[in-house]
Amino acid sequence: MHEFFPLAAGVITALLVQRLPTAKLRLVVLVLLSTVFGAIATVISGEISVSLVFLAIDTALVLLAAGVTALLIARLQRRQTPL
């Protein structure tokens, strides 16, 4: 259950950054939001009191979920584009 928040946050992050105008800006905002949501996930789960390593793990989970979601969105958009 503790890993649901980072995964959901990653999906939401990817959906939010799709509206930004440039790829560079999308990447920067994606990394920043992933770091913020990873920190929030670590605090929510209480893992911050165990080790700071969990901060990196949760941030990586958010980034992974956001990256996979962004790739899926791009693939779906290419598939729906008429030739």
Phi and psi in radians as a Rosetta constraint file:
Dihedral C 1 N 2 CA 2 C 2 CIRCULARHARMONIC -1.207 0.35
Dihedral N 2 CA 2 C 2 N 3 CIRCULARHARMONIC -0.377 0.35
Dihedral C 2 N 3 CA 3 C 3 CIRCULARHARMONIC -1.579 0.35
Dihedral N 3 CA 3 C 3 N 4 CIRCULARHARMONIC -0.055 0.35
Dihedral C 3 N 4 CA 4 C 4 CIRCULARHARMONIC -1.184 0.35
Dihedral N 4 CA 4 C 4 N 5 CIRCULARHARMONIC -0.748 0.35
Dihedral C 4 N 5 CA 5 C 5 CIRCULARHARMONIC -1.065 0.35
Dihedral N 5 CA 5 C 5 N 6 CIRCULARHARMONIC -0.843 0.35
Dihedral C 5 N 6 CA 6 C 6 CIRCULARHARMONIC -1.072 0.35
Dihedral N 6 CA 6 C 6 N 7 CIRCULARHARMONIC -0.672 0.35
Dihedral C 6 N 7 CA 7 C 7 CIRCULARHARMONIC -1.195 0.35
Dihedral N 7 CA 7 C 7 N 8 CIRCULARHARMONIC -0.780 0.35
Dihedral C 7 N 8 CA 8 C 8 CIRCULARHARMONIC -1.135 0.35
Dihedral N 8 CA 8 C 8 N 9 CIRCULARHARMONIC -0.689 0.35
Dihedral C 8 N 9 CA 9 C 9 CIRCULARHARMONIC -1.123 0.35
Dihedral N 9 CA 9 C 9 N 10 CIRCULARHARMONIC -0.633 0.35
Dihedral C 9 N 10 CA 10 C 10 CIRCULARHARMONIC -1.139 0.35
Dihedral N 10 CA 10 C 10 N 11 CIRCULARHARMONIC -0.736 0.35
Dihedral C 10 N 11 CA 11 C 11 CIRCULARHARMONIC -1.116 0.35
Dihedral N 11 CA 11 C 11 N 12 CIRCULARHARMONIC -0.805 0.35
Dihedral C 11 N 12 CA 12 C 12 CIRCULARHARMONIC -1.106 0.35
Dihedral N 12 CA 12 C 12 N 13 CIRCULARHARMONIC -0.710 0.35
Dihedral C 12 N 13 CA 13 C 13 CIRCULARHARMONIC -1.055 0.35
Dihedral N 13 CA 13 C 13 N 14 CIRCULARHARMONIC -0.801 0.35
Dihedral C 13 N 14 CA 14 C 14 CIRCULARHARMONIC -1.091 0.35
Dihedral N 14 CA 14 C 14 N 15 CIRCULARHARMONIC -0.690 0.35
Dihedral C 14 N 15 CA 15 C 15 CIRCULARHARMONIC -1.166 0.35
Dihedral N 15 CA 15 C 15 N 16 CIRCULARHARMONIC -0.636 0.35
Dihedral C 15 N 16 CA 16 C 16 CIRCULARHARMONIC -1.212 0.35
Dihedral N 16 CA 16 C 16 N 17 CIRCULARHARMONIC -0.733 0.35
Dihedral C 16 N 17 CA 17 C 17 CIRCULARHARMONIC -1.327 0.35
Dihedral N 17 CA 17 C 17 N 18 CIRCULARHARMONIC -0.208 0.35
Dihedral C 17 N 18 CA 18 C 18 CIRCULARHARMONIC -1.107 0.35
Dihedral N 18 CA 18 C 18 N 19 CIRCULARHARMONIC -0.395 0.35
Dihedral C 18 N 19 CA 19 C 19 CIRCULARHARMONIC -1.478 0.35
Dihedral N 19 CA 19 C 19 N 20 CIRCULARHARMONIC -0.137 0.35
Dihedral C 19 N 20 CA 20 C 20 CIRCULARHARMONIC -1.320 0.35
Dihedral N 20 CA 20 C 20 N 21 CIRCULARHARMONIC 2.602 0.35
Dihedral C 20 N 21 CA 21 C 21 CIRCULARHARMONIC -1.258 0.35
Dihedral N 21 CA 21 C 21 N 22 CIRCULARHARMONIC -0.636 0.35
Dihedral C 21 N 22 CA 22 C 22 CIRCULARHARMONIC -2.065 0.35
Dihedral N 22 CA 22 C 22 N 23 CIRCULARHARMONIC 2.706 0.35
Dihedral C 22 N 23 CA 23 C 23 CIRCULARHARMONIC -1.145 0.35
Dihedral N 23 CA 23 C 23 N 24 CIRCULARHARMONIC -0.667 0.35
Dihedral C 23 N 24 CA 24 C 24 CIRCULARHARMONIC -1.105 0.35
Dihedral N 24 CA 24 C 24 N 25 CIRCULARHARMONIC -0.761 0.35
Dihedral C 24 N 25 CA 25 C 25 CIRCULARHARMONIC -1.138 0.35
Dihedral N 25 CA 25 C 25 N 26 CIRCULARHARMONIC -0.711 0.35
Dihedral C 25 N 26 CA 26 C 26 CIRCULARHARMONIC -1.038 0.35
Dihedral N 26 CA 26 C 26 N 27 CIRCULARHARMONIC -0.756 0.35
Dihedral C 26 N 27 CA 27 C 27 CIRCULARHARMONIC -1.128 0.35
Dihedral N 27 CA 27 C 27 N 28 CIRCULARHARMONIC -0.780 0.35
Dihedral C 27 N 28 CA 28 C 28 CIRCULARHARMONIC -1.093 0.35
Dihedral N 28 CA 28 C 28 N 29 CIRCULARHARMONIC -0.820 0.35
Dihedral C 28 N 29 CA 29 C 29 CIRCULARHARMONIC -1.164 0.35
Dihedral N 29 CA 29 C 29 N 30 CIRCULARHARMONIC -0.662 0.35
Dihedral C 29 N 30 CA 30 C 30 CIRCULARHARMONIC -1.061 0.35
Dihedral N 30 CA 30 C 30 N 31 CIRCULARHARMONIC -0.778 0.35
Dihedral C 30 N 31 CA 31 C 31 CIRCULARHARMONIC -1.175 0.35
Dihedral N 31 CA 31 C 31 N 32 CIRCULARHARMONIC -0.736 0.35
Dihedral C 31 N 32 CA 32 C 32 CIRCULARHARMONIC -1.124 0.35
Dihedral N 32 CA 32 C 32 N 33 CIRCULARHARMONIC -0.812 0.35
Dihedral C 32 N 33 CA 33 C 33 CIRCULARHARMONIC -1.166 0.35
Dihedral N 33 CA 33 C 33 N 34 CIRCULARHARMONIC -0.610 0.35
Dihedral C 33 N 34 CA 34 C 34 CIRCULARHARMONIC -1.126 0.35
Dihedral N 34 CA 34 C 34 N 35 CIRCULARHARMONIC -0.677 0.35
Dihedral C 34 N 35 CA 35 C 35 CIRCULARHARMONIC -1.147 0.35
Dihedral N 35 CA 35 C 35 N 36 CIRCULARHARMONIC -0.769 0.35
Dihedral C 35 N 36 CA 36 C 36 CIRCULARHARMONIC -1.114 0.35
Dihedral N 36 CA 36 C 36 N 37 CIRCULARHARMONIC -0.856 0.35
Dihedral C 36 N 37 CA 37 C 37 CIRCULARHARMONIC -1.173 0.35
Dihedral N 37 CA 37 C 37 N 38 CIRCULARHARMONIC -0.570 0.35
Dihedral C 37 N 38 CA 38 C 38 CIRCULARHARMONIC -1.118 0.35
Dihedral N 38 CA 38 C 38 N 39 CIRCULARHARMONIC -0.717 0.35
Dihedral C 38 N 39 CA 39 C 39 CIRCULARHARMONIC -1.153 0.35
Dihedral N 39 CA 39 C 39 N 40 CIRCULARHARMONIC -0.730 0.35
Dihedral C 39 N 40 CA 40 C 40 CIRCULARHARMONIC -1.096 0.35
Dihedral N 40 CA 40 C 40 N 41 CIRCULARHARMONIC -0.743 0.35
Dihedral C 40 N 41 CA 41 C 41 CIRCULARHARMONIC -1.081 0.35
Dihedral N 41 CA 41 C 41 N 42 CIRCULARHARMONIC -0.687 0.35
Dihedral C 41 N 42 CA 42 C 42 CIRCULARHARMONIC -1.155 0.35
Dihedral N 42 CA 42 C 42 N 43 CIRCULARHARMONIC -0.688 0.35
Dihedral C 42 N 43 CA 43 C 43 CIRCULARHARMONIC -1.224 0.35
Dihedral N 43 CA 43 C 43 N 44 CIRCULARHARMONIC -0.763 0.35
Dihedral C 43 N 44 CA 44 C 44 CIRCULARHARMONIC -1.036 0.35
Dihedral N 44 CA 44 C 44 N 45 CIRCULARHARMONIC -0.753 0.35
Dihedral C 44 N 45 CA 45 C 45 CIRCULARHARMONIC -1.341 0.35
Dihedral N 45 CA 45 C 45 N 46 CIRCULARHARMONIC -0.228 0.35
Dihedral C 45 N 46 CA 46 C 46 CIRCULARHARMONIC 1.417 0.35
Dihedral N 46 CA 46 C 46 N 47 CIRCULARHARMONIC 0.100 0.35
Dihedral C 46 N 47 CA 47 C 47 CIRCULARHARMONIC -1.276 0.35
Dihedral N 47 CA 47 C 47 N 48 CIRCULARHARMONIC -0.276 0.35
Dihedral C 47 N 48 CA 48 C 48 CIRCULARHARMONIC -1.094 0.35
Dihedral N 48 CA 48 C 48 N 49 CIRCULARHARMONIC -0.513 0.35
Dihedral C 48 N 49 CA 49 C 49 CIRCULARHARMONIC -1.360 0.35
Dihedral N 49 CA 49 C 49 N 50 CIRCULARHARMONIC -0.270 0.35
Dihedral C 49 N 50 CA 50 C 50 CIRCULARHARMONIC -1.496 0.35
Dihedral N 50 CA 50 C 50 N 51 CIRCULARHARMONIC -0.936 0.35
Dihedral C 50 N 51 CA 51 C 51 CIRCULARHARMONIC -2.875 0.35
Dihedral N 51 CA 51 C 51 N 52 CIRCULARHARMONIC 2.601 0.35
Dihedral C 51 N 52 CA 52 C 52 CIRCULARHARMONIC -1.297 0.35
Dihedral N 52 CA 52 C 52 N 53 CIRCULARHARMONIC -0.209 0.35
Dihedral C 52 N 53 CA 53 C 53 CIRCULARHARMONIC -1.071 0.35
Dihedral N 53 CA 53 C 53 N 54 CIRCULARHARMONIC -0.569 0.35
Dihedral C 53 N 54 CA 54 C 54 CIRCULARHARMONIC -1.126 0.35
Dihedral N 54 CA 54 C 54 N 55 CIRCULARHARMONIC -0.456 0.35
Dihedral C 54 N 55 CA 55 C 55 CIRCULARHARMONIC -1.094 0.35
Dihedral N 55 CA 55 C 55 N 56 CIRCULARHARMONIC -0.784 0.35
Dihedral C 55 N 56 CA 56 C 56 CIRCULARHARMONIC -1.165 0.35
Dihedral N 56 CA 56 C 56 N 57 CIRCULARHARMONIC -0.682 0.35
Dihedral C 56 N 57 CA 57 C 57 CIRCULARHARMONIC -1.141 0.35
Dihedral N 57 CA 57 C 57 N 58 CIRCULARHARMONIC -0.825 0.35
Dihedral C 57 N 58 CA 58 C 58 CIRCULARHARMONIC -1.168 0.35
Dihedral N 58 CA 58 C 58 N 59 CIRCULARHARMONIC -0.663 0.35
Dihedral C 58 N 59 CA 59 C 59 CIRCULARHARMONIC -1.117 0.35
Dihedral N 59 CA 59 C 59 N 60 CIRCULARHARMONIC -0.716 0.35
Dihedral C 59 N 60 CA 60 C 60 CIRCULARHARMONIC -1.121 0.35
Dihedral N 60 CA 60 C 60 N 61 CIRCULARHARMONIC -0.663 0.35
Dihedral C 60 N 61 CA 61 C 61 CIRCULARHARMONIC -1.107 0.35
Dihedral N 61 CA 61 C 61 N 62 CIRCULARHARMONIC -0.742 0.35
Dihedral C 61 N 62 CA 62 C 62 CIRCULARHARMONIC -1.120 0.35
Dihedral N 62 CA 62 C 62 N 63 CIRCULARHARMONIC -0.786 0.35
Dihedral C 62 N 63 CA 63 C 63 CIRCULARHARMONIC -1.077 0.35
Dihedral N 63 CA 63 C 63 N 64 CIRCULARHARMONIC -0.747 0.35
Dihedral C 63 N 64 CA 64 C 64 CIRCULARHARMONIC -1.094 0.35
Dihedral N 64 CA 64 C 64 N 65 CIRCULARHARMONIC -0.832 0.35
Dihedral C 64 N 65 CA 65 C 65 CIRCULARHARMONIC -1.108 0.35
Dihedral N 65 CA 65 C 65 N 66 CIRCULARHARMONIC -0.687 0.35
Dihedral C 65 N 66 CA 66 C 66 CIRCULARHARMONIC -1.177 0.35
Dihedral N 66 CA 66 C 66 N 67 CIRCULARHARMONIC -0.725 0.35
Dihedral C 66 N 67 CA 67 C 67 CIRCULARHARMONIC -1.121 0.35
Dihedral N 67 CA 67 C 67 N 68 CIRCULARHARMONIC -0.794 0.35
Dihedral C 67 N 68 CA 68 C 68 CIRCULARHARMONIC -1.112 0.35
Dihedral N 68 CA 68 C 68 N 69 CIRCULARHARMONIC -0.742 0.35
Dihedral C 68 N 69 CA 69 C 69 CIRCULARHARMONIC -1.121 0.35
Dihedral N 69 CA 69 C 69 N 70 CIRCULARHARMONIC -0.743 0.35
Dihedral C 69 N 70 CA 70 C 70 CIRCULARHARMONIC -1.095 0.35
Dihedral N 70 CA 70 C 70 N 71 CIRCULARHARMONIC -0.713 0.35
Dihedral C 70 N 71 CA 71 C 71 CIRCULARHARMONIC -1.129 0.35
Dihedral N 71 CA 71 C 71 N 72 CIRCULARHARMONIC -0.728 0.35
Dihedral C 71 N 72 CA 72 C 72 CIRCULARHARMONIC -1.118 0.35
Dihedral N 72 CA 72 C 72 N 73 CIRCULARHARMONIC -0.697 0.35
Dihedral C 72 N 73 CA 73 C 73 CIRCULARHARMONIC -1.107 0.35
Dihedral N 73 CA 73 C 73 N 74 CIRCULARHARMONIC -0.787 0.35
Dihedral C 73 N 74 CA 74 C 74 CIRCULARHARMONIC -1.085 0.35
Dihedral N 74 CA 74 C 74 N 75 CIRCULARHARMONIC -0.734 0.35
Dihedral C 74 N 75 CA 75 C 75 CIRCULARHARMONIC -1.126 0.35
Dihedral N 75 CA 75 C 75 N 76 CIRCULARHARMONIC -0.746 0.35
Dihedral C 75 N 76 CA 76 C 76 CIRCULARHARMONIC -1.142 0.35
Dihedral N 76 CA 76 C 76 N 77 CIRCULARHARMONIC -0.664 0.35
Dihedral C 76 N 77 CA 77 C 77 CIRCULARHARMONIC -1.161 0.35
Dihedral N 77 CA 77 C 77 N 78 CIRCULARHARMONIC -0.687 0.35
Dihedral C 77 N 78 CA 78 C 78 CIRCULARHARMONIC -1.161 0.35
Dihedral N 78 CA 78 C 78 N 79 CIRCULARHARMONIC -0.673 0.35
Dihedral C 78 N 79 CA 79 C 79 CIRCULARHARMONIC -1.170 0.35
Dihedral N 79 CA 79 C 79 N 80 CIRCULARHARMONIC -0.611 0.35
Dihedral C 79 N 80 CA 80 C 80 CIRCULARHARMONIC -1.489 0.35
Dihedral N 80 CA 80 C 80 N 81 CIRCULARHARMONIC -0.180 0.35
Dihedral C 80 N 81 CA 81 C 81 CIRCULARHARMONIC -1.314 0.35
Dihedral N 81 CA 81 C 81 N 82 CIRCULARHARMONIC 2.159 0.35
Dihedral C 81 N 82 CA 82 C 82 CIRCULARHARMONIC -1.235 0.35
Dihedral N 82 CA 82 C 82 N 83 CIRCULARHARMONIC 2.529 0.35
